[in-house]
């Protein structure tokens, strides 16, 4: 498994955890937004080329999330790795 694929699986697991444990999820993370991010991650996994598909989720994170949140950090690290593919 490549580094990108491994990080993708970890990130998807974190999203699922946040979707499942609504009580532990920060109020700024909306269920609809997390579902949208999952869809974008699937597209990233399929395309593997940021010139073909560039996700929108980084803008949402920058606009309204706490940058120190572990999911936010993981999503931004995944984006960085995706751009290097």
C-alpha atoms as an extended CHARMM CRD file, in Angstrom:
* protein
*
        85  EXT
         1         1  UNK       CA              0.0000000000        0.0000000000        0.0000000000  PROA      1               0.0000000000
         2         2  UNK       CA              1.3510000000        3.4100000000       -0.9350000000  PROA      2               0.0000000000
         3         3  UNK       CA              1.7990000000        6.2290000000        1.5630000000  PROA      3               0.0000000000
         4         4  UNK       CA             -1.0570000000        8.1040000000       -0.1160000000  PROA      4               0.0000000000
         5         5  UNK       CA             -3.3980000000        5.1250000000        0.1170000000  PROA      5               0.0000000000
         6         6  UNK       CA             -2.5040000000        4.4940000000        3.7560000000  PROA      6               0.0000000000
         7         7  UNK       CA             -3.1270000000        8.1350000000        4.6880000000  PROA      7               0.0000000000
         8         8  UNK       CA             -6.3670000000        8.0830000000        2.6990000000  PROA      8               0.0000000000
         9         9  UNK       CA             -7.6200000000        5.1060000000        4.7170000000  PROA      9               0.0000000000
        10        10  UNK       CA             -6.6280000000        6.7550000000        8.0230000000  PROA      10              0.0000000000
        11        11  UNK       CA             -8.3860000000        9.9740000000        7.0220000000  PROA      11              0.0000000000
        12        12  UNK       CA            -11.5660000000        8.1940000000        5.9500000000  PROA      12              0.0000000000
        13        13  UNK       CA            -11.5730000000        6.3360000000        9.2830000000  PROA      13              0.0000000000
        14        14  UNK       CA            -11.3160000000        9.6630000000       11.1530000000  PROA      14              0.0000000000
        15        15  UNK       CA            -14.2460000000       11.0340000000        9.1430000000  PROA      15              0.0000000000
        16        16  UNK       CA            -16.3190000000        7.9420000000        9.9040000000  PROA      16              0.0000000000
        17        17  UNK       CA            -15.4510000000        8.2900000000       13.5750000000  PROA      17              0.0000000000
        18        18  UNK       CA            -16.6860000000       11.9000000000       13.5400000000  PROA      18              0.0000000000
        19        19  UNK       CA            -19.8540000000       10.9230000000       11.6860000000  PROA      19              0.0000000000
        20        20  UNK       CA            -20.5790000000        8.0860000000       14.1150000000  PROA      20              0.0000000000
        21        21  UNK       CA            -19.7130000000        9.8700000000       17.3690000000  PROA      21              0.0000000000
        22        22  UNK       CA            -21.8350000000       12.9790000000       17.0190000000  PROA      22              0.0000000000
        23        23  UNK       CA            -21.4440000000       13.8530000000       20.7060000000  PROA      23              0.0000000000
        24        24  UNK       CA            -17.6570000000       14.0650000000       20.4130000000  PROA      24              0.0000000000
        25        25  UNK       CA            -17.6630000000       15.9230000000       17.0860000000  PROA      25              0.0000000000
        26        26  UNK       CA            -16.8760000000       19.6610000000       17.2640000000  PROA      26              0.0000000000
        27        27  UNK       CA            -19.8640000000       21.8890000000       16.5270000000  PROA      27              0.0000000000
        28        28  UNK       CA            -18.1760000000       23.4530000000       13.4900000000  PROA      28              0.0000000000
        29        29  UNK       CA            -18.0510000000       20.0430000000       11.7450000000  PROA      29              0.0000000000
        30        30  UNK       CA            -21.3700000000       19.4650000000       10.0690000000  PROA      30              0.0000000000
        31        31  UNK       CA            -22.4890000000       15.9790000000        9.0760000000  PROA      31              0.0000000000
        32        32  UNK       CA            -23.2900000000       17.1770000000        5.5580000000  PROA      32              0.0000000000
        33        33  UNK       CA            -19.8230000000       18.7310000000        5.2530000000  PROA      33              0.0000000000
        34        34  UNK       CA            -18.1120000000       15.5150000000        6.3920000000  PROA      34              0.0000000000
        35        35  UNK       CA            -20.1290000000       13.4970000000        3.8680000000  PROA      35              0.0000000000
        36        36  UNK       CA            -19.0810000000       15.9460000000        1.1320000000  PROA      36              0.0000000000
        37        37  UNK       CA            -15.4290000000       15.5890000000        2.1540000000  PROA      37              0.0000000000
        38        38  UNK       CA            -15.7700000000       11.7960000000        1.9160000000  PROA      38              0.0000000000
        39        39  UNK       CA            -17.0610000000       12.2000000000       -1.6430000000  PROA      39              0.0000000000
        40        40  UNK       CA            -14.1180000000       14.4300000000       -2.4970000000  PROA      40              0.0000000000
        41        41  UNK       CA            -11.6600000000       11.9430000000       -1.0050000000  PROA      41              0.0000000000
        42        42  UNK       CA            -13.1410000000        9.2340000000       -3.2150000000  PROA      42              0.0000000000
        43        43  UNK       CA            -12.6330000000       11.4650000000       -6.2710000000  PROA      43              0.0000000000
        44        44  UNK       CA             -9.0590000000       12.1920000000       -5.1990000000  PROA      44              0.0000000000
        45        45  UNK       CA             -8.4580000000        8.4690000000       -4.8800000000  PROA      45              0.0000000000
        46        46  UNK       CA             -9.8090000000        7.8480000000       -8.3750000000  PROA      46              0.0000000000
        47        47  UNK       CA             -8.1530000000       10.7550000000      -10.1940000000  PROA      47              0.0000000000
        48        48  UNK       CA             -4.8170000000       10.9500000000       -8.3460000000  PROA      48              0.0000000000
        49        49  UNK       CA             -4.0070000000       14.1610000000      -10.2030000000  PROA      49              0.0000000000
        50        50  UNK       CA             -4.6710000000       17.5980000000       -8.7090000000  PROA      50              0.0000000000
        51        51  UNK       CA             -4.6910000000       19.1180000000      -12.2240000000  PROA      51              0.0000000000
        52        52  UNK       CA             -7.7140000000       16.9560000000      -13.0400000000  PROA      52              0.0000000000
        53        53  UNK       CA             -9.4890000000       17.2570000000       -9.6790000000  PROA      53              0.0000000000
        54        54  UNK       CA             -8.7430000000       19.6990000000       -6.8810000000  PROA      54              0.0000000000
        55        55  UNK       CA            -10.9540000000       19.3260000000       -3.7890000000  PROA      55              0.0000000000
        56        56  UNK       CA            -12.9510000000       22.1380000000       -2.2330000000  PROA      56              0.0000000000
        57        57  UNK       CA            -12.6220000000       20.9330000000        1.3730000000  PROA      57              0.0000000000
        58        58  UNK       CA             -9.4340000000       22.9400000000        2.1660000000  PROA      58              0.0000000000
        59        59  UNK       CA            -11.4000000000       26.1770000000        1.7630000000  PROA      59              0.0000000000
        60        60  UNK       CA            -14.0270000000       24.9630000000        4.2370000000  PROA      60              0.0000000000
        61        61  UNK       CA            -11.3430000000       24.0290000000        6.7370000000  PROA      61              0.0000000000
        62        62  UNK       CA             -9.5850000000       27.3710000000        6.4150000000  PROA      62              0.0000000000
        63        63  UNK       CA            -12.8480000000       29.3170000000        6.6660000000  PROA      63              0.0000000000
        64        64  UNK       CA            -14.4320000000       27.6550000000        9.6590000000  PROA      64              0.0000000000
        65        65  UNK       CA            -12.4620000000       24.8500000000       11.3280000000  PROA      65              0.0000000000
        66        66  UNK       CA            -10.0010000000       24.8600000000       14.1980000000  PROA      66              0.0000000000
        67        67  UNK       CA             -6.5910000000       24.3500000000       12.5660000000  PROA      67              0.0000000000
        68        68  UNK       CA             -5.3520000000       22.2940000000       15.5060000000  PROA      68              0.0000000000
        69        69  UNK       CA             -8.0800000000       19.6570000000       15.0680000000  PROA      69              0.0000000000
        70        70  UNK       CA             -6.5720000000       16.2540000000       14.2490000000  PROA      70              0.0000000000
        71        71  UNK       CA             -8.9310000000       15.6650000000       11.3050000000  PROA      71              0.0000000000
        72        72  UNK       CA             -8.1790000000       19.1030000000        9.8480000000  PROA      72              0.0000000000
        73        73  UNK       CA             -4.4510000000       18.4260000000       10.1260000000  PROA      73              0.0000000000
        74        74  UNK       CA             -4.8070000000       14.9850000000        8.5260000000  PROA      74              0.0000000000
        75        75  UNK       CA             -6.9140000000       16.3640000000        5.6680000000  PROA      75              0.0000000000
        76        76  UNK       CA             -4.3690000000       19.0830000000        4.9110000000  PROA      76              0.0000000000
        77        77  UNK       CA             -1.4800000000       16.5920000000        5.0600000000  PROA      77              0.0000000000
        78        78  UNK       CA             -3.3950000000       14.3220000000        2.6820000000  PROA      78              0.0000000000
        79        79  UNK       CA             -3.9130000000       17.2230000000        0.2810000000  PROA      79              0.0000000000
        80        80  UNK       CA             -0.1890000000       17.9830000000        0.3480000000  PROA      80              0.0000000000
        81        81  UNK       CA              0.6180000000       14.3680000000       -0.4770000000  PROA      81              0.0000000000
        82        82  UNK       CA             -2.0800000000       14.3030000000       -3.2030000000  PROA      82              0.0000000000
        83        83  UNK       CA             -0.5140000000       17.3320000000       -4.8890000000  PROA      83              0.0000000000
        84        84  UNK       CA              2.8080000000       15.4860000000       -5.0580000000  PROA      84              0.0000000000
        85        85  UNK       CA              1.3700000000       12.4590000000       -6.9020000000  PROA      85              0.0000000000
